[in-house]
């Protein structure tokens, strides 16, 4: 193949009960940005873990620079110039930038770390990325966008030839995402080859030279970007034509289900207000959007209502018209009918080593209790029903959750929430890192929840999602409500939201 730096021939990889990759073929040309797209569960991340040497038990051939390679671990692939940056960053937050960049690859003289040389090389790597930070800066003090750049600086310090970016913009603001895409284009000019995995098709069409589509573990197509349209690419990704993501919804709103008044949260350690004088409400059957920049206080507001924010919280809550005490913990909140679905499903939402059944009923076991024992018959029946209702793709409810795609993991989180029988459901970035097909299914599920009378509060960093789903929108800026919009006619614009989020004038 003409000047290919990497070739994959007939790659097949199986997990228990699942064929993740089925005779996949892929070629990556030297110096190109090659986008890899597909639904969750298509096999993208599995394929990248084979390239990086994380998975070694697979069938097929991997050729690096024209020669057959058999990487037995990430260290081996890194020595040849391959570096992968996962969606979940691999940084040690308590260490500084310099320590992170050389972690595991320390520059030593006679067994002693040469801090001066590491410092100078780290400073150069940061300068190459226009990152004006001291190498001694603690990584935990950086925003997620800067942490992402530190990961890339770490890759560049290893003289990378092929950089694999797996959903690099999923946790980033629009501005940080733009900066990262600019950087990818700059890396290409330096001769670095990039494999770019993203569900955001606008990003793919902006920076990719060629695009490969995976579906159900198989290679569907590889073509120049100009040979695809957005519609044709989506059709190949999902194998079907998608209807409008945001279906019109005309359901009757009930009484106010949750009202939060004069709500504030104070960080005593750092001496600053996280939330200040927040007033919001949501009615039964209504979908409220919470928008704002990362750090504006959206997640803190949700967690404080749910009773799990470790700050001094004050204010008043009314639930179904009745004044109640603030929830002291998540159990009190769940028992009252208020559920918070976390933005970090892998760390806080799921036990990845356990099965679907265990995860789904973890927050609602008391509902399956007969006297002093759990009725496993009722529990299994309820989980099977939710698997069917939510179209969770799995061979069995005993399937380990860690083997599911991101979209199906998120559906298990939703099943877990619904089995608590909530009256108020707070969804924090419910579609983050999920492909467009799974997003459409989750939007339908959220609409169904509202139609069933659940009051939904939806936090999202994606403005089209906020505008397409919300009946009303609250915008947060620096811990305060900066604007409220009536969006029942779906006539609010992204510009209005962005202006309110950044402190501009709302018209």
SEKOLBA-8305 format. One record per residue (C-alpha): residue in three letters; x, y, z. Coordinates in steps of 0.5 Angstrom, whole numbers, plus 2048, in hexadecimal, padded with zeros to 3 digits. Layout:
! residues N
ALAXYZ/...
This chain:
! residues 507
UNK800800800/UNK8038077FE/UNK80780A804/UNK803807809/UNK806807810/UNK801802813/UNK7FD7FD810/UNK7F87F8813/UNK7F67F2810/UNK7F07ED812/UNK7F07EF819/UNK7EB7EB81D/UNK7EA7EC825/UNK7E57E882A/UNK7E37E9831/UNK7DF7E4835/UNK7D87E4831/UNK7DA7EA82C/UNK7DE7EA826/UNK7E07F2826/UNK7E47F2820/UNK7E37ED81A/UNK7E87ED814/UNK7EA7F5814/UNK7EE7F880F/UNK7F17FF810/UNK7F780280D/UNK7FA80980F/UNK7FE80D80B/UNK80481180D/UNK80381880F/UNK7FB81880F/UNK7F5819814/UNK7F1813813/UNK7EA813817/UNK7E780D819/UNK7E080D81A/UNK7DA80881C/UNK7D5807822/UNK7D7805829/UNK7D97FE829/UNK7DB7FE821/UNK7E27FC824/UNK7E6803823/UNK7E980382A/UNK7EA7FB82A/UNK7EE7FC823/UNK7F2802826/UNK7F47FE82C/UNK7F77F8827/UNK7FB7FE823/UNK7FE80082A/UNK7FF7F982D/UNK7FA7F9832/UNK7F77F382F/UNK7FB7EE82D/UNK7F77E882C/UNK7F47E9825/UNK7F47E681E/UNK7F67EA818/UNK7FD7EE816/UNK7FF7F4818/UNK8047F8814/UNK8087FE816/UNK80D801811/UNK80C7FB80C/UNK80E7F6811/UNK80A7F1815/UNK8097F481D/UNK8077F0823/UNK8077F5828/UNK8077F282F/UNK8057F7833/UNK8047FF833/UNK80C800834/UNK80D7FC82E/UNK80980082A/UNK80B80782D/UNK81280582B/UNK811805824/UNK80D80C824/UNK80680A825/UNK80280E82B/UNK7FB80D82D/UNK7F7812831/UNK7F180F834/UNK7EA813835/UNK7EB81283D/UNK7F281583E/UNK7F8812841/UNK7FB817845/UNK7FC81784D/UNK7F981D84F/UNK7FD81E855/UNK80481E851/UNK80682484D/UNK807825846/UNK80E823845/UNK80D81D84A/UNK80781A845/UNK80A81B83F/UNK810817841/UNK80D812845/UNK80F80B844/UNK81480E83F/UNK819812844/UNK81F815841/UNK824812846/UNK82C812847/UNK82F80D84B/UNK82880B84E/UNK826812850/UNK82181684C/UNK82481C849/UNK81F82184A/UNK822827847/UNK822823840/UNK81B821841/UNK819828843/UNK81C82B83D/UNK819826838/UNK81282783B/UNK81382E83A/UNK81482D833/UNK80E829832/UNK80A82E835/UNK80D833831/UNK80B82F82B/UNK80482F82D/UNK80483682F/UNK802834836/UNK80583A83A/UNK805836841/UNK80B834845/UNK80D82D845/UNK80C82D84D/UNK80582E84C/UNK800829850/UNK7FC82584B/UNK7F682584F/UNK7F682D84F/UNK7F582D847/UNK7EE82D843/UNK7ED82783F/UNK7EF82A839/UNK7F682C83C/UNK7F682583E/UNK7F5822837/UNK7FB826835/UNK7FF82483A/UNK7FD81D837/UNK7FF81F830/UNK806822833/UNK80781B836/UNK806818830/UNK80B81D82C/UNK81081C831/UNK81181582F/UNK812817827/UNK80B814825/UNK80A81281E/UNK80381081E/UNK7FE813823/UNK7F8810825/UNK7F2815828/UNK7EC81182B/UNK7E681682C/UNK7EB81C82E/UNK7E682182E/UNK7E181D831/UNK7E2821838/UNK7E4828835/UNK7E182E834/UNK7DF83182D/UNK7E583682E/UNK7EA830830/UNK7E882B82B/UNK7E9831826/UNK7F0831829/UNK7F182A828/UNK7EF829821/UNK7F482F81F/UNK7F982B823/UNK7F882581F/UNK7F8829818/UNK7FF82B81B/UNK80282481D/UNK800822816/UNK804828813/UNK80A825817/UNK80981E814/UNK80681B819/UNK800816817/UNK7FA81681B/UNK7F481181C/UNK7EE81581F/UNK7E8812822/UNK7E2816823/UNK7DB816823/UNK7DA81D821/UNK7DA81D81A/UNK7DB825819/UNK7E282381C/UNK7E381E817/UNK7E2821811/UNK7E6827813/UNK7EC824814/UNK7EC81D811/UNK7F081B80A/UNK7EC81480A/UNK7E781180E/UNK7E6809810/UNK7DF807812/UNK7DE801817/UNK7D87FE819/UNK7D77F881D/UNK7DE7F681D/UNK7DF7F6815/UNK7E27FB811/UNK7DC7FE80C/UNK7E0803808/UNK7E7807808/UNK7E680E803/UNK7E9815802/UNK7E581A807/UNK7E281D800/UNK7DF8167FE/UNK7DA817804/UNK7D481B806/UNK7D281C80D/UNK7CC81880C/UNK7D0812808/UNK7D581280E/UNK7CF811813/UNK7CC80C80E/UNK7D280880E/UNK7D3808815/UNK7CC806818/UNK7CA802812/UNK7C4805811/UNK7C180C810/UNK7C0810816/UNK7BA815817/UNK7BA81B81B/UNK7BE81B821/UNK7B981F825/UNK7B281D824/UNK7AD822825/UNK7AA82182C/UNK7A382482E/UNK7A1821835/UNK79D82583B/UNK7A1827840/UNK79F826847/UNK7A082A84E/UNK7A782C850/UNK7AB826852/UNK7B1829855/UNK7B3830857/UNK7BA832859/UNK7BA83985D/UNK7C083E85F/UNK7C483885E/UNK7CC839860/UNK7D2835861/UNK7D9837864/UNK7DF834863/UNK7E283686A/UNK7E9833868/UNK7EA838862/UNK7E683D865/UNK7E183E85F/UNK7DA83D85D/UNK7D9837859/UNK7D1839858/UNK7CE83F85A/UNK7C684185B/UNK7C483C856/UNK7BC83B854/UNK7BA83684F/UNK7B483284F/UNK7B182C84A/UNK7AA829849/UNK7A8822848/UNK7A9820841/UNK7AD826840/UNK7B482683D/UNK7B982B840/UNK7C082D83D/UNK7C682F841/UNK7CB83283D/UNK7D183683E/UNK7D983583D/UNK7DD830841/UNK7DE832848/UNK7D8837848/UNK7D483284D/UNK7D082E84A/UNK7D282784D/UNK7D382A853/UNK7CC82D853/UNK7C9826852/UNK7CE822857/UNK7CC82785C/UNK7C482685B/UNK7C681E85B/UNK7C981F862/UNK7D081D860/UNK7D482485F/UNK7DA824864/UNK7D982C865/UNK7D583086A/UNK7CE830867/UNK7C8835869/UNK7C1836866/UNK7BA833865/UNK7B782D861/UNK7B082C860/UNK7AE82585D/UNK7A782485A/UNK7A582B85E/UNK7A7829865/UNK7AD82C868/UNK7B282786A/UNK7B982786D/UNK7BF827869/UNK7C2820867/UNK7C781D86C/UNK7CA818867/UNK7C8814860/UNK7C380F864/UNK7BF814867/UNK7BE818860/UNK7BD81185D/UNK7B780F862/UNK7B4816861/UNK7B4815859/UNK7BA819857/UNK7BF815853/UNK7C6818850/UNK7C981584A/UNK7D081684A/UNK7D4819845/UNK7DA814846/UNK7D680D845/UNK7DD809846/UNK7DF80C84C/UNK7D980D850/UNK7D380A84C/UNK7D580384B/UNK7D97FD84E/UNK7DC7FB847/UNK7DE7F584A/UNK7D77F384C/UNK7D17F1847/UNK7CB7F4845/UNK7C77F284A/UNK7CB7F4850/UNK7CC7FB84D/UNK7C57FC84B/UNK7C27FB852/UNK7C87FD856/UNK7C4803858/UNK7BD800859/UNK7BE7FA85D/UNK7B97FC862/UNK7B37FB85D/UNK7B57F485C/UNK7B57F2863/UNK7B07ED866/UNK7B17EE86D/UNK7B87EC86F/UNK7BA7E9868/UNK7BB7EC861/UNK7B67E985C/UNK7BB7E7856/UNK7B57E5852/UNK7B27EC852/UNK7B97EF851/UNK7BB7EB84B/UNK7B47EC848/UNK7B47F4849/UNK7BB7F4846/UNK7B97F0840/UNK7B37F583F/UNK7B87FB83F/UNK7BD7F783A/UNK7B77F6835/UNK7B47FD836/UNK7BB801836/UNK7BD7FC830/UNK7C47FB834/UNK7C87F682F/UNK7CB7F0833/UNK7CA7E9833/UNK7C87E883A/UNK7C77ED840/UNK7CD7E9843/UNK7D17EC83E/UNK7D77F0841/UNK7D67F8841/UNK7DD7F983F/UNK7DC7F5838/UNK7D67F9836/UNK7D77FF831/UNK7D7806834/UNK7CF807832/UNK7CD801835/UNK7D180283B/UNK7CD80983B/UNK7C680583A/UNK7C8801840/UNK7C9807844/UNK7C280A842/UNK7BF803844/UNK7C280484B/UNK7BF80B84B/UNK7B8809849/UNK7B880384E/UNK7B8807854/UNK7B180A851/UNK7B4811851/UNK7AF817851/UNK7B581C84F/UNK7BB81A84B/UNK7C181E84A/UNK7C581C844/UNK7CC81E844/UNK7CF81E83D/UNK7CB81883B/UNK7CE817834/UNK7D5819835/UNK7DA814831/UNK7D481182E/UNK7D3810826/UNK7CD813822/UNK7C980D822/UNK7C980C829/UNK7C881382B/UNK7C1813827/UNK7BF80D82B/UNK7C1810831/UNK7BD81782F/UNK7B781282E/UNK7B880F835/UNK7B8816838/UNK7B2818834/UNK7AE812836/UNK7B081483E/UNK7AD81A83D/UNK7A781883A/UNK7A6813840/UNK7A6819844/UNK7AD819847/UNK7B0820848/UNK7B7820844/UNK7BD825845/UNK7C2824840/UNK7C9826840/UNK7CD82783A/UNK7D382A836/UNK7D082982F/UNK7CC82F82E/UNK7C882B828/UNK7C682682D/UNK7C482B832/UNK7C082F82D/UNK7BD82982A/UNK7BA826830/UNK7B982B835/UNK7B282E837/UNK7B683483B/UNK7BD83583C/UNK7C1838842/UNK7C883B840/UNK7CD83B846/UNK7D383F846/UNK7D883F84C/UNK7D383C850/UNK7CD84084F/UNK7C784084A/UNK7C9845845/UNK7C3844840/UNK7BC840840/UNK7B983E839/UNK7B283B837/UNK7B4836831/UNK7AD833830/UNK7AD836829/UNK7B4834828/UNK7B683B826/UNK7BC83C82A/UNK7C383D827/UNK7C983A829/UNK7CC841829/UNK7C784382E/UNK7C983D833/UNK7D183F831/UNK7D0846833/UNK7CD845839/UNK7D283F83B/UNK7D884483A/UNK7D584B83D/UNK7D384E836/UNK7CC852835/UNK7C684D834/UNK7C285082E/
